[in-house]
Amino acid sequence: MAKRVHQPREDAEFDFILGMSGVPVLAYFTGTWPKAIEPCRAMDLVVGDIADEYTGRLTAVRTDITRCPSATERYGITGAPSYVLLKEGEAVAHGTRPMTIAEVREFLDGHL
């Protein structure tokens, strides 16, 4: 995982990162149950590359569903991996499934 990807340990930290970001936030929600582990690990690499590529235009936040239950509920997350693009705390796009780096770019570019 790239150093540019934030990994909050709890909801308060997630909210702090959201509040401090002066750019849109890609909140990437992960899970630790058996069927979610492999797809989420694969997406760690993609999100890390995206965080590096979009430096200064985007804040990437890897959010563990079990550690940040309020954020998970607030954005209607029901599975992992899931993504929410946030502008000023408001969701402007959602995605749920593993994506290639090209698909993530397309997901982002339509909204940045």
All heavy atoms as an XYZ file, in Angstrom:
864
protein
N       0.856     -1.176      0.000
C       0.000      0.000      0.000
C       0.897      1.232      0.000
O       1.825      1.327      0.772
C      -0.891     -0.043      1.229
C      -1.831      1.114      1.391
S      -3.123      1.331      0.164
C      -3.915     -0.232      0.163
N       0.593      2.156     -0.869
C       1.362      3.388     -0.979
C       1.234      4.200      0.305
O       0.214      4.161      0.984
C       0.870      4.204     -2.166
N       2.276      4.952      0.618
C       2.250      5.785      1.815
C       1.213      6.895      1.701
O       0.793      7.451      2.683
C       3.636      6.382      2.054
C       4.641      5.366      2.489
C       5.969      5.998      2.771
C       6.956      4.915      3.187
N       8.273      5.453      3.429
N       0.792      7.210      0.485
C      -0.179      8.278      0.283
C      -1.609      7.818      0.583
O      -2.521      8.627      0.520
C      -0.113      8.792     -1.145
C       1.186      9.448     -1.478
C       1.108     10.077     -2.858
N       2.380     10.307     -3.463
C       3.201     11.293     -3.187
N       2.887     12.140     -2.252
N       4.340     11.431     -3.802
N      -1.816      6.561      0.885
C      -3.151      6.052      1.203
C      -3.317      6.061      2.716
O      -2.603      5.382      3.436
C      -3.372      4.632      0.635
C      -4.746      4.113      1.020
C      -3.193      4.620     -0.875
N      -4.275      6.841      3.197
C      -4.555      6.904      4.630
C      -5.311      5.650      5.047
O      -6.100      5.111      4.277
C      -5.405      8.134      4.944
C      -4.744      9.419      4.587
N      -3.890     10.074      5.434
C      -4.800     10.154      3.454
C      -3.454     11.162      4.841
N      -3.993     11.240      3.636
N      -5.068      5.198      6.275
C      -5.743      4.016      6.799
C      -6.249      4.305      8.207
O      -5.584      3.991      9.188
C      -4.786      2.824      6.795
C      -4.344      2.443      5.397
C      -3.521      1.180      5.391
O      -3.992      0.137      5.829
N      -2.318      1.271      4.882
N      -7.440      4.913      8.310
C      -7.959      5.254      9.631
C      -8.252      4.016     10.465
O      -8.668      2.993      9.951
C      -9.250      6.027      9.318
C      -9.638      5.571      7.962
C      -8.361      5.247      7.239
N      -8.021      4.153     11.769
C      -8.249      3.041     12.687
C      -9.648      3.066     13.295
O     -10.061      2.113     13.944
C      -7.205      3.081     13.799
C      -5.794      2.792     13.291
C      -4.777      2.930     14.410
N      -4.770      4.284     14.949
C      -3.927      5.239     14.574
N      -3.017      5.004     13.677
N      -3.991      6.444     15.114
N     -10.367      4.197     13.106
C     -11.708      4.335     13.674
C     -12.461      5.439     12.934
O     -11.874      6.189     12.168
C     -11.627      4.656     15.159
C     -10.903      5.962     15.433
C     -10.686      6.223     16.905
O     -11.054      5.376     17.726
O     -10.171      7.299     17.227
N     -13.757      5.515     13.192
C     -14.598      6.507     12.523
C     -14.129      7.937     12.740
O     -14.149      8.750     11.813
C     -16.058      6.373     12.979
C     -16.773      5.221     12.298
O     -16.764      5.165     11.050
O     -17.338      4.380     13.011
N     -13.709      8.269     13.951
C     -13.272      9.639     14.244
C     -12.073     10.017     13.369
O     -11.988     11.146     12.873
C     -12.931      9.794     15.721
N     -11.170      9.089     13.173
C      -9.999      9.354     12.325
C     -10.421      9.486     10.857
O      -9.908     10.346     10.131
C      -8.966      8.238     12.496
C      -7.647      8.549     11.854
C      -6.592      7.483     12.131
O      -6.829      6.558     12.945
O      -5.517      7.579     11.519
N     -11.358      8.659     10.417
C     -11.897      8.771      9.060
C     -12.485     10.170      8.855
O     -12.186     10.849      7.881
C     -12.970      7.699      8.833
C     -13.644      7.790      7.491
C     -13.127      7.118      6.397
C     -14.802      8.534      7.331
C     -13.750      7.200      5.149
C     -15.436      8.615      6.103
C     -14.899      7.948      5.004
N     -13.309     10.613      9.802
C     -13.944     11.927      9.699
C     -12.908     13.049      9.732
O     -13.057     14.057      9.030
C     -14.972     12.114     10.808
C     -16.187     11.205     10.636
O     -16.457     10.762      9.495
O     -16.860     10.927     11.650
N     -11.868     12.889     10.530
C     -10.796     13.890     10.582
C     -10.112     14.018      9.218
O      -9.900     15.121      8.721
C      -9.772     13.511     11.662
C      -8.616     14.459     11.730
C      -8.747     15.683     12.368
C      -7.398     14.131     11.157
C      -7.673     16.574     12.426
C      -6.326     15.005     11.201
C      -6.463     16.233     11.842
N      -9.770     12.891      8.610
C      -9.123     12.905      7.291
C     -10.032     13.577      6.276
O      -9.595     14.414      5.479
C      -8.751     11.473      6.849
C      -7.669     10.895      7.761
C      -8.296     11.455      5.381
C      -7.476      9.392      7.634
N     -11.311     13.236      6.306
C     -12.281     13.836      5.397
C     -12.323     15.354      5.579
O     -12.314     16.101      4.603
C     -13.665     13.247      5.691
C     -14.555     12.880      4.541
C     -13.923     11.842      3.658
C     -15.881     12.402      5.059
N     -12.359     15.793      6.818
C     -12.441     17.223      7.112
C     -11.192     18.000      6.749
O     -11.261     19.189      6.422
N     -10.041     17.341      6.786
C      -8.776     18.019      6.500
C      -8.404     18.006      5.022
O      -7.522     18.738      4.606
C      -7.644     17.375      7.317
C      -7.799     17.540      8.810
S      -7.936     19.257      9.354
C      -6.337     19.874      8.929
N      -9.068     17.195      4.237
C      -8.721     17.085      2.820
C      -9.270     18.280      2.053
O     -10.463     18.564      2.104
C      -9.275     15.786      2.226
O      -8.921     15.718      0.855
N      -8.402     18.945      1.342
C      -8.825     20.060      0.509
C      -9.158     19.633     -0.909
O      -9.421     20.473     -1.769
N      -9.120     18.330     -1.151
C      -9.407     17.773     -2.478
C     -10.423     16.640     -2.307
O     -10.657     16.178     -1.190
C      -8.110     17.247     -3.156
C      -7.145     18.389     -3.452
C      -7.434     16.180     -2.322
N     -11.031     16.162     -3.393
C     -11.952     15.031     -3.263
C     -11.272     13.823     -2.611
O     -10.046     13.663     -2.675
C     -12.333     14.725     -4.717
C     -12.167     16.025     -5.426
C     -10.968     16.662     -4.773
N     -12.087     12.980     -1.994
C     -11.590     11.803     -1.278
C     -12.140     10.541     -1.942
O     -13.348     10.432     -2.163
C     -12.029     11.843      0.204
C     -11.674     10.543      0.918
C     -11.407     13.037      0.912
N     -11.243      9.611     -2.242
C     -11.650      8.275     -2.675
C     -11.614      7.394     -1.441
O     -10.543      7.044     -0.947
C     -10.721      7.718     -3.750
C     -11.025      6.276     -4.176
C     -12.413      6.161     -4.803
C      -9.962      5.762     -5.121
N     -12.790      7.093     -0.893
C     -12.890      6.196      0.256
C     -13.072      4.788     -0.291
O     -14.054      4.494     -0.958
C     -14.056      6.596      1.148
N     -12.093      3.959     -0.030
C     -12.051      2.575     -0.513
C     -12.320      1.689      0.694
O     -11.548      1.692      1.654
C     -10.680      2.340     -1.143
C     -10.186      0.934     -1.186
C     -10.943     -0.072     -1.761
C      -8.938      0.615     -0.686
C     -10.476     -1.365     -1.811
C      -8.457     -0.671     -0.742
C      -9.229     -1.659     -1.298
O      -8.771     -2.937     -1.342
N     -13.445      0.979      0.690
C     -13.862      0.163      1.827
C     -13.449     -1.288      1.622
O     -13.707     -1.870      0.568
C     -15.377      0.266      2.018
C     -15.817      1.611      2.516
C     -16.002      2.663      1.635
C     -16.006      1.830      3.873
C     -16.394      3.915      2.089
C     -16.400      3.077      4.340
C     -16.593      4.126      3.438
N     -12.799     -1.851      2.642
C     -12.291     -3.217      2.582
C     -12.923     -4.074      3.674
O     -13.469     -3.558      4.645
C     -10.761     -3.244      2.765
O     -10.440     -2.798      4.087
C     -10.065     -2.371      1.744
N     -12.805     -5.376      3.498
C     -13.319     -6.316      4.484
C     -12.281     -7.376      4.806
O     -11.352     -7.602      4.036
N     -12.457     -8.020      5.939
C     -11.497     -9.036      6.372
C     -12.089    -10.438      6.412
O     -11.444    -11.361      6.888
C     -10.941     -8.677      7.771
O     -12.037     -8.516      8.670
C     -10.120     -7.414      7.723
N     -13.327    -10.592      5.936
C     -13.907    -11.928      5.911
C     -13.331    -12.687      4.710
O     -12.859    -12.082      3.743
C     -15.429    -11.890      5.908
C     -16.032    -11.047      4.825
C     -16.410    -11.466      3.590
C     -16.297     -9.650      4.864
N     -16.908    -10.415      2.862
C     -16.841     -9.281      3.620
C     -16.118     -8.650      5.825
C     -17.218     -7.978      3.313
C     -16.496     -7.361      5.526
C     -17.036     -7.042      4.283
N     -13.334    -14.003      4.732
C     -12.616    -14.804      3.729
C     -12.880    -14.450      2.264
O     -11.942    -14.347      1.486
C     -13.051    -16.239      4.036
C     -13.318    -16.217      5.519
C     -13.919    -14.861      5.778
N     -14.120    -14.233      1.873
C     -14.399    -13.939      0.459
C     -13.969    -12.537      0.041
O     -13.890    -12.249     -1.145
C     -15.875    -14.139      0.151
C     -16.281    -15.593      0.127
C     -17.702    -15.753     -0.348
C     -18.048    -17.228     -0.435
N     -19.373    -17.448     -0.986
N     -13.706    -11.661      0.990
C     -13.320    -10.282      0.663
C     -11.809    -10.085      0.636
O     -11.322     -9.146      0.007
C     -13.933     -9.315      1.665
N     -11.057    -10.940      1.295
C      -9.624    -10.708      1.467
C      -8.887    -10.590      0.132
O      -8.186     -9.607     -0.098
C      -8.992    -11.790      2.364
C      -9.500    -11.605      3.792
C      -7.466    -11.712      2.315
C      -9.076    -12.692      4.750
N      -9.016    -11.546     -0.746
C      -8.260    -11.512     -2.005
C      -8.641    -10.337     -2.901
O      -7.761     -9.636     -3.391
C      -8.372    -12.843     -2.752
C      -7.561    -13.957     -2.117
C      -6.089    -13.604     -1.917
O      -5.448    -13.074     -2.860
O      -5.583    -13.851     -0.811
N      -9.940    -10.083     -3.148
C     -10.279     -8.923     -3.983
C      -9.798     -7.604     -3.368
O      -9.358     -6.708     -4.081
C     -11.798     -8.949     -4.077
C     -12.233    -10.280     -3.619
C     -11.129    -10.855     -2.800
N      -9.860     -7.498     -2.058
C      -9.413     -6.263     -1.400
C      -7.901     -6.108     -1.487
O      -7.395     -5.007     -1.724
C      -9.886     -6.228      0.052
S     -11.677     -6.025      0.200
N      -7.170     -7.185     -1.320
C      -5.705     -7.120     -1.464
C      -5.314     -6.701     -2.873
O      -4.392     -5.919     -3.069
C      -5.069     -8.456     -1.118
C      -4.965     -8.692      0.351
C      -4.133     -9.910      0.646
N      -4.141    -10.159      2.074
C      -3.972    -11.338      2.617
N      -3.783    -12.401      1.846
N      -3.984    -11.473      3.913
N      -6.002     -7.240     -3.873
C      -5.713     -6.859     -5.254
C      -5.981     -5.365     -5.449
O      -5.230     -4.676     -6.142
C      -6.560     -7.686     -6.216
N      -7.030     -4.865     -4.839
C      -7.367     -3.456     -4.993
C      -6.418     -2.545     -4.226
O      -6.267     -1.377     -4.574
C      -8.811     -3.198     -4.564
C      -9.835     -3.778     -5.528
S      -9.546     -3.375     -7.276
C      -9.500     -1.594     -7.225
N      -5.756     -3.070     -3.189
C      -4.765     -2.265     -2.471
C      -3.704     -1.736     -3.435
O      -3.306     -0.570     -3.359
C      -4.070     -3.086     -1.375
C      -4.949     -3.314     -0.155
O      -5.973     -2.614     -0.002
O      -4.600     -4.205      0.645
N      -3.252     -2.595     -4.336
C      -2.224     -2.186     -5.304
C      -2.764     -1.128     -6.257
O      -2.086     -0.140     -6.549
C      -1.720     -3.403     -6.084
C      -1.077     -4.498     -5.249
C      -0.787     -5.720     -6.111
C       0.178     -3.985     -4.575
N      -3.976     -1.335     -6.743
C      -4.587     -0.382     -7.673
C      -4.785      0.971     -6.991
O      -4.422      2.015     -7.533
C      -5.920     -0.937     -8.219
C      -6.672      0.115     -9.007
C      -5.674     -2.168     -9.076
N      -5.356      0.968     -5.791
C      -5.611      2.221     -5.079
C      -4.294      2.911     -4.727
O      -4.186      4.137     -4.814
C      -6.484      1.986     -3.828
C      -6.596      3.246     -2.989
C      -7.874      1.502     -4.246
N      -3.271      2.150     -4.381
C      -1.960      2.742     -4.115
C      -1.399      3.449     -5.335
O      -0.889      4.570     -5.240
N      -1.509      2.812     -6.490
C      -1.040      3.434     -7.732
C      -1.852      4.681     -8.056
O      -1.302      5.702     -8.483
C      -1.108      2.449     -8.899
C      -0.053      1.357     -8.810
O       0.896      1.496     -8.004
O      -0.169      0.357     -9.552
N      -3.152      4.617     -7.863
C      -4.020      5.771     -8.113
C      -3.655      6.916     -7.171
O      -3.586      8.079     -7.581
C      -5.512      5.378     -7.961
C      -5.950      4.509     -9.145
C      -6.403      6.599     -7.795
C      -6.023      5.204    -10.489
N      -3.430      6.613     -5.903
C      -3.068      7.652     -4.935
C      -1.796      8.361     -5.371
O      -1.692      9.595     -5.265
C      -2.893      7.040     -3.548
N      -0.823      7.610     -5.862
C       0.416      8.214     -6.334
C       0.184      9.043     -7.598
O       0.679     10.158     -7.724
C       1.468      7.135     -6.610
C       1.966      6.466     -5.334
O       1.798      7.047     -4.244
O       2.526      5.365     -5.442
N      -0.586      8.503     -8.516
C      -0.844      9.166     -9.794
C      -1.660     10.455     -9.631
O      -1.458     11.423    -10.350
C      -1.592      8.197    -10.714
C      -1.845      8.713    -12.093
C      -2.517      7.673    -12.979
O      -2.326      6.448    -12.760
O      -3.253      8.093    -13.887
N      -2.589     10.464     -8.684
C      -3.487     11.604     -8.498
C      -3.052     12.499     -7.329
O      -3.871     13.255     -6.794
C      -4.915     11.116     -8.288
C      -5.598     10.643     -9.548
C      -5.229      9.441    -10.155
C      -6.616     11.374    -10.142
C      -5.847      9.003    -11.315
C      -7.240     10.944    -11.298
C      -6.848      9.753    -11.881
O      -7.467      9.316    -13.036
N      -1.799     12.453     -6.950
C      -1.282     13.273     -5.861
C      -1.642     14.745     -6.089
O      -1.450     15.270     -7.176
C       0.251     13.131     -5.756
O       0.552     11.774     -5.468
C       0.820     14.018     -4.662
N      -2.202     15.356     -5.060
C      -2.587     16.753     -5.141
C      -3.990     16.969     -5.689
O      -4.550     18.056     -5.563
N      -4.577     15.943     -6.296
C      -5.925     16.043     -6.861
C      -6.925     15.177     -6.111
O      -8.126     15.289     -6.326
C      -5.917     15.605     -8.332
C      -5.088     16.490     -9.219
C      -4.994     15.993    -10.643
N      -6.236     15.457    -11.167
C      -6.293     14.550    -12.141
N      -5.194     14.090    -12.699
N      -7.457     14.107    -12.567
N      -6.412     14.282     -5.248
C      -7.253     13.280     -4.615
C      -6.594     12.795     -3.328
O      -5.381     12.655     -3.272
C      -7.405     12.090     -5.575
C      -8.205     10.895     -5.099
C      -9.687     11.185     -5.266
C      -7.840      9.667     -5.920
N      -7.403     12.543     -2.315
C      -6.944     11.879     -1.098
C      -7.537     10.479     -1.113
O      -8.749     10.325     -1.288
C      -7.417     12.637      0.162
O      -6.827     13.934      0.161
C      -7.019     11.899      1.430
N      -6.706      9.462     -0.949
C      -7.169      8.076     -0.918
C      -7.206      7.592      0.530
O      -6.255      7.808      1.289
C      -6.259      7.183     -1.750
N      -8.313      6.946      0.889
C      -8.497      6.463      2.258
C      -8.950      5.012      2.203
O     -10.028      4.697      1.702
C      -9.546      7.312      3.014
C      -9.693      6.812      4.448
C      -9.181      8.779      2.990
N      -8.112      4.102      2.706
C      -8.453      2.681      2.795
C      -9.190      2.486      4.110
O      -8.617      2.668      5.183
C      -7.199      1.821      2.748
C      -7.499      0.336      2.784
C      -6.185     -0.452      2.815
N      -6.376     -1.853      2.596
C      -6.667     -2.738      3.535
N      -6.813     -2.355      4.796
N      -6.816     -4.015      3.236
N     -10.455      2.119      4.036
C     -11.322      2.099      5.197
C     -11.794      0.680      5.490
O     -12.497      0.078      4.681
C     -12.541      3.014      4.939
O     -12.074      4.275      4.469
C     -13.355      3.198      6.186
N     -11.404      0.147      6.630
C     -11.830     -1.182      7.049
C     -13.269     -1.092      7.559
O     -13.562     -0.324      8.482
C     -10.898     -1.698      8.138
C     -11.197     -3.118      8.560
O     -12.369     -3.418      8.883
O     -10.272     -3.934      8.591
N     -14.143     -1.851      6.967
C     -15.565     -1.822      7.303
C     -15.810     -2.070      8.790
O     -16.661     -1.422      9.398
C     -16.335     -2.851      6.436
C     -16.429     -2.326      4.996
C     -17.703     -3.173      7.001
C     -16.992     -3.322      4.001
N     -15.063     -2.981      9.401
C     -15.299     -3.292     10.814
C     -14.737     -2.220     11.738
O     -15.244     -2.058     12.856
C     -14.703     -4.660     11.190
O     -13.299     -4.670     10.896
C     -15.387     -5.775     10.429
N     -13.721     -1.483     11.316
C     -13.144     -0.433     12.158
C     -13.886      0.891     12.043
O     -13.780      1.739     12.929
C     -11.676     -0.211     11.803
C     -10.796     -1.344     12.229
C      -9.372     -1.046     11.878
N      -8.525     -2.095     12.386
C      -7.343     -1.885     12.909
N      -6.856     -0.670     12.970
N      -6.622     -2.887     13.341
N     -14.575      1.094     10.937
C     -15.287      2.354     10.694
C     -16.754      2.081     10.358
O     -17.211      2.376      9.244
C     -14.593      3.135      9.575
S     -12.895      3.593      9.946
N     -17.507      1.526     11.313
C     -18.884      1.148     11.016
C     -19.795      2.339     10.713
O     -20.714      2.216      9.901
C     -19.336      0.396     12.269
C     -18.438      0.894     13.360
C     -17.123      1.180     12.687
N     -19.576      3.479     11.331
C     -20.429      4.640     11.059
C     -20.230      5.146      9.638
O     -21.196      5.467      8.946
C     -20.154      5.768     12.055
O     -20.557      5.385     13.344
N     -18.979      5.224      9.190
C     -18.697      5.645      7.810
C     -19.280      4.633      6.835
O     -19.857      5.006      5.806
C     -17.198      5.798      7.591
N     -19.158      3.363      7.157
C     -19.699      2.304      6.309
C     -21.204      2.465      6.145
O     -21.733      2.409      5.039
C     -19.350      0.927      6.911
O     -17.931      0.805      6.988
C     -19.922     -0.204      6.085
N     -21.883      2.701      7.244
C     -23.334      2.884      7.201
C     -23.713      4.191      6.501
O     -24.638      4.223      5.687
C     -23.899      2.872      8.621
C     -25.402      2.968      8.658
C     -25.945      2.900     10.075
O     -25.287      2.323     10.964
O     -27.045      3.445     10.285
N     -23.006      5.260      6.809
C     -23.312      6.582      6.247
C     -23.310      6.562      4.717
O     -24.127      7.212      4.089
C     -22.262      7.586      6.744
C     -22.492      9.001      6.277
C     -21.405      9.966      6.786
N     -20.869      9.586      8.077
C     -19.574      9.743      8.420
N     -18.709     10.265      7.593
N     -19.165      9.371      9.614
N     -22.387      5.802      4.122
C     -22.262      5.785      2.672
C     -22.900      4.553      2.027
O     -22.716      4.304      0.848
C     -20.801      5.949      2.270
C     -20.276      7.293      2.726
C     -19.349      7.380      3.754
C     -20.778      8.472      2.175
C     -18.906      8.620      4.196
C     -20.338      9.696      2.619
C     -19.410      9.779      3.637
O     -18.977     11.002      4.084
N     -23.663      3.800      2.818
C     -24.438      2.685      2.270
C     -23.599      1.534      1.760
O     -23.997      0.837      0.835
N     -22.470      1.290      2.384
C     -21.577      0.215      1.960
C     -22.139     -1.119      2.435
O     -22.433     -1.299      3.612
C     -20.153      0.433      2.510
C     -19.606      1.791      2.067
C     -19.235     -0.702      2.120
C     -19.546      2.015      0.579
N     -22.277     -2.065      1.506
C     -22.823     -3.383      1.856
C     -21.882     -4.526      1.506
O     -22.182     -5.674      1.795
C     -24.172     -3.615      1.151
O     -23.971     -3.516     -0.257
C     -25.209     -2.600      1.607
N     -20.757     -4.239      0.870
C     -19.810     -5.280      0.497
C     -18.436     -4.696      0.270
O     -18.253     -3.481      0.278
N     -17.483     -5.568      0.085
C     -16.104     -5.125     -0.124
C     -15.476     -5.915     -1.273
O     -15.751     -7.111     -1.399
C     -15.292     -5.325      1.152
N     -14.692     -5.277     -2.094
C     -14.340     -3.856     -2.033
C     -15.457     -2.970     -2.573
O     -16.194     -3.352     -3.463
C     -13.107     -3.754     -2.923
C     -13.258     -4.857     -3.918
C     -13.971     -5.962     -3.190
N     -15.564     -1.792     -1.978
C     -16.501     -0.757     -2.425
C     -15.766      0.575     -2.410
O     -14.799      0.754     -1.666
C     -17.712     -0.665     -1.500
O     -18.519     -1.800     -1.612
N     -16.266      1.510     -3.206
C     -15.627      2.816     -3.339
C     -16.683      3.890     -3.283
O     -17.776      3.729     -3.796
C     -14.929      2.954     -4.699
C     -14.183      1.730     -5.089
C     -14.824      0.673     -5.723
C     -12.838      1.606     -4.786
C     -14.145     -0.477     -6.058
C     -12.156      0.452     -5.121
C     -12.808     -0.581     -5.751
O     -12.136     -1.718     -6.075
N     -16.315      5.010     -2.691
C     -17.159      6.191     -2.710
C     -16.242      7.369     -2.982
O     -15.228      7.548     -2.305
C     -17.898      6.401     -1.370
C     -18.744      7.654     -1.409
C     -18.739      5.196     -1.019
N     -16.586      8.157     -3.994
C     -15.857      9.389     -4.256
C     -16.620     10.504     -3.569
O     -17.821     10.687     -3.806
C     -15.740      9.656     -5.757
C     -14.960     10.916     -6.122
C     -13.519     10.842     -5.610
C     -14.983     11.143     -7.617
N     -15.932     11.210     -2.682
C     -16.555     12.251     -1.865
C     -15.993     13.622     -2.231
O     -14.778     13.781     -2.360
C     -16.279     11.977     -0.387
C     -16.706     10.604      0.118
C     -16.002     10.269      1.417
C     -18.203     10.570      0.284
N     -16.887     14.564     -2.382
C     -16.505     15.967     -2.566
C     -17.162     16.744     -1.449
O     -18.393     16.719     -1.319
C     -16.970     16.493     -3.924
C     -16.165     15.986     -5.092
C     -16.603     16.692     -6.357
C     -15.734     16.276     -7.520
N     -16.193     16.932     -8.769
N     -16.332     17.369     -0.620
C     -16.814     18.115      0.545
C     -17.723     17.252      1.409
O     -18.748     17.700      1.914
C     -17.505     19.402      0.093
C     -16.541     20.331     -0.632
C     -17.198     21.602     -1.133
O     -18.357     21.887     -0.750
O     -16.547     22.305     -1.908
N     -17.364     15.978      1.556
C     -18.093     15.037      2.403
C     -19.318     14.412      1.771
O     -19.930     13.529      2.352
N     -19.690     14.856      0.584
C     -20.868     14.338     -0.109
C     -20.463     13.304     -1.153
O     -19.546     13.547     -1.946
C     -21.637     15.466     -0.794
C     -22.192     16.497      0.168
C     -23.230     15.945      1.124
O     -24.072     15.128      0.680
O     -23.193     16.312      2.309
N     -21.163     12.180     -1.180
C     -20.885     11.136     -2.163
C     -21.334     11.593     -3.545
O     -22.475     12.009     -3.719
C     -21.597      9.849     -1.777
N     -20.416     11.527     -4.511
C     -20.756     11.888     -5.891
C     -20.696     10.690     -6.821
O     -21.187     10.755     -7.943
C     -19.867     13.037     -6.428
C     -20.103     14.306     -5.635
C     -18.398     12.653     -6.428
N     -20.092      9.588     -6.360
C     -20.027      8.361     -7.165
C     -19.786      7.176     -6.249
O     -19.116      7.300     -5.225
C     -18.933      8.459     -8.207
N     -20.345      6.019     -6.628
C     -20.181      4.761     -5.884
C     -19.728      3.666     -6.840
O     -20.079      3.689     -8.012
C     -21.512      4.302     -5.277
C     -21.986      5.127     -4.142
N     -22.708      6.279     -4.321
C     -21.856      4.969     -2.811
C     -23.000      6.799     -3.143
N     -22.497      6.027     -2.211
N     -19.005      2.710     -6.304
C     -18.629      1.524     -7.060
C     -18.476      0.352     -6.116
O     -18.073      0.529     -4.973
N     -18.821     -0.846     -6.598
C     -18.691     -2.048     -5.777
C     -18.239     -3.200     -6.642
O     -19.050     -3.768     -7.360
C     -20.028     -2.432     -5.117
O     -20.503     -1.329     -4.365
C     -19.871     -3.606     -4.187
N     -16.969     -3.474     -6.637
C     -16.373     -4.643     -7.287
C     -14.898     -4.347     -7.501
O     -14.496     -3.193     -7.538
C     -17.045     -4.969     -8.613
C     -16.830     -3.934     -9.694
C     -17.469     -4.368    -11.001
N     -17.370     -3.327    -11.982
C     -16.292     -3.062    -12.715
N     -15.192     -3.761    -12.561
N     -16.304     -2.082    -13.611
N     -14.097     -5.363     -7.667
C     -12.701     -5.111     -8.018
C     -12.631     -4.426     -9.390
O     -13.407     -4.750    -10.286
C     -12.085     -6.510     -8.081
C     -12.995     -7.371     -7.276
C     -14.368     -6.779     -7.453
N     -11.754     -3.446     -9.510
C     -11.598     -2.728    -10.767
C     -10.130     -2.681    -11.173
O      -9.248     -2.695    -10.310
C     -12.106     -1.286    -10.640
C     -13.600     -1.156    -10.478
S     -14.160      0.556    -10.703
C     -14.228      1.133     -9.022
N      -9.902     -2.590    -12.461
C      -8.548     -2.384    -12.968
C      -8.179     -0.919    -12.755
O      -9.055     -0.081    -12.496
C      -8.457     -2.703    -14.469
O      -9.256     -1.740    -15.178
C      -8.931     -4.126    -14.769
N      -6.911     -0.608    -12.919
C      -6.499      0.786    -12.756
C      -7.172      1.677    -13.799
O      -7.567      2.801    -13.505
C      -4.958      0.926    -12.762
C      -4.570      2.297    -12.228
C      -4.392      0.655    -14.134
C      -3.144      2.415    -11.781
N      -7.372      1.160    -15.009
C      -8.052      1.937    -16.054
C      -9.501      2.217    -15.659
O     -10.010      3.317    -15.885
C      -7.989      1.202    -17.390
N     -10.159      1.241    -15.058
C     -11.548      1.434    -14.623
C     -11.637      2.442    -13.483
O     -12.566      3.249    -13.437
C     -12.162      0.098    -14.208
C     -12.410     -0.848    -15.364
C     -12.823     -2.233    -14.925
O     -12.284     -2.755    -13.926
O     -13.700     -2.801    -15.608
N     -10.673      2.412    -12.573
C     -10.678      3.383    -11.475
C     -10.432      4.783    -12.030
O     -11.088      5.746    -11.616
C      -9.645      3.019    -10.387
C      -9.583      4.105     -9.320
C      -9.995      1.676     -9.748
N      -9.509      4.906    -12.987
C      -9.281      6.212    -13.619
C     -10.572      6.740    -14.249
O     -10.912      7.906    -14.093
C      -8.209      6.105    -14.701
C      -6.824      6.057    -14.184
C      -5.837      6.100    -15.364
N      -4.527      5.721    -14.910
C      -3.852      4.660    -15.352
N      -4.362      3.870    -16.277
N      -2.646      4.389    -14.873
N     -11.270      5.883    -14.963
C     -12.527      6.282    -15.599
C     -13.554      6.691    -14.554
O     -14.255      7.685    -14.707
C     -13.064      5.130    -16.460
C     -14.292      5.484    -17.250
C     -14.752      4.328    -18.130
O     -13.901      3.596    -18.682
O     -15.978      4.171    -18.258
N     -13.640      5.919    -13.480
C     -14.544      6.213    -12.361
C     -14.251      7.607    -11.792
O     -15.161      8.388    -11.549
C     -14.342      5.126    -11.290
C     -15.064      5.335     -9.994
C     -16.410      5.011     -9.874
C     -14.405      5.823     -8.882
C     -17.070      5.174     -8.667
C     -15.067      5.986     -7.680
C     -16.400      5.671     -7.561
N     -12.977      7.931    -11.643
C     -12.573      9.205    -11.060
C     -12.678     10.369    -12.035
O     -13.178     11.435    -11.698
C     -11.132      9.124    -10.542
C     -10.886      8.173     -9.390
C      -9.393      8.054     -9.122
C     -11.628      8.630     -8.152
N     -12.196     10.163    -13.232
C     -12.081     11.266    -14.189
C     -13.417     11.877    -14.564
O     -13.487     13.060    -14.891
C     -11.317     10.821    -15.436
C      -9.835     10.603    -15.157
O      -9.348     11.078    -14.108
O      -9.173      9.947    -15.977
N     -14.463     11.128    -14.493
C     -15.776     11.682    -14.783
C     -16.284     12.619    -13.697
O     -17.269     13.327    -13.905
N     -15.584     12.648    -12.547
C     -16.067     13.429    -11.406
C     -15.042     14.401    -10.836
O     -15.398     15.198     -9.974
C     -16.529     12.481    -10.287
C     -17.623     11.567    -10.717
N     -18.931     11.990    -10.842
C     -17.614     10.269    -11.099
C     -19.685     10.982    -11.259
N     -18.904      9.932    -11.410
N     -13.820     14.336    -11.275
C     -12.791     15.249    -10.729
C     -12.686     16.503    -11.561
O     -12.987     16.553    -12.711
C     -11.432     14.557    -10.660
C     -11.306     13.426     -9.659
C      -9.902     12.844     -9.691
C     -11.610     13.912     -8.247
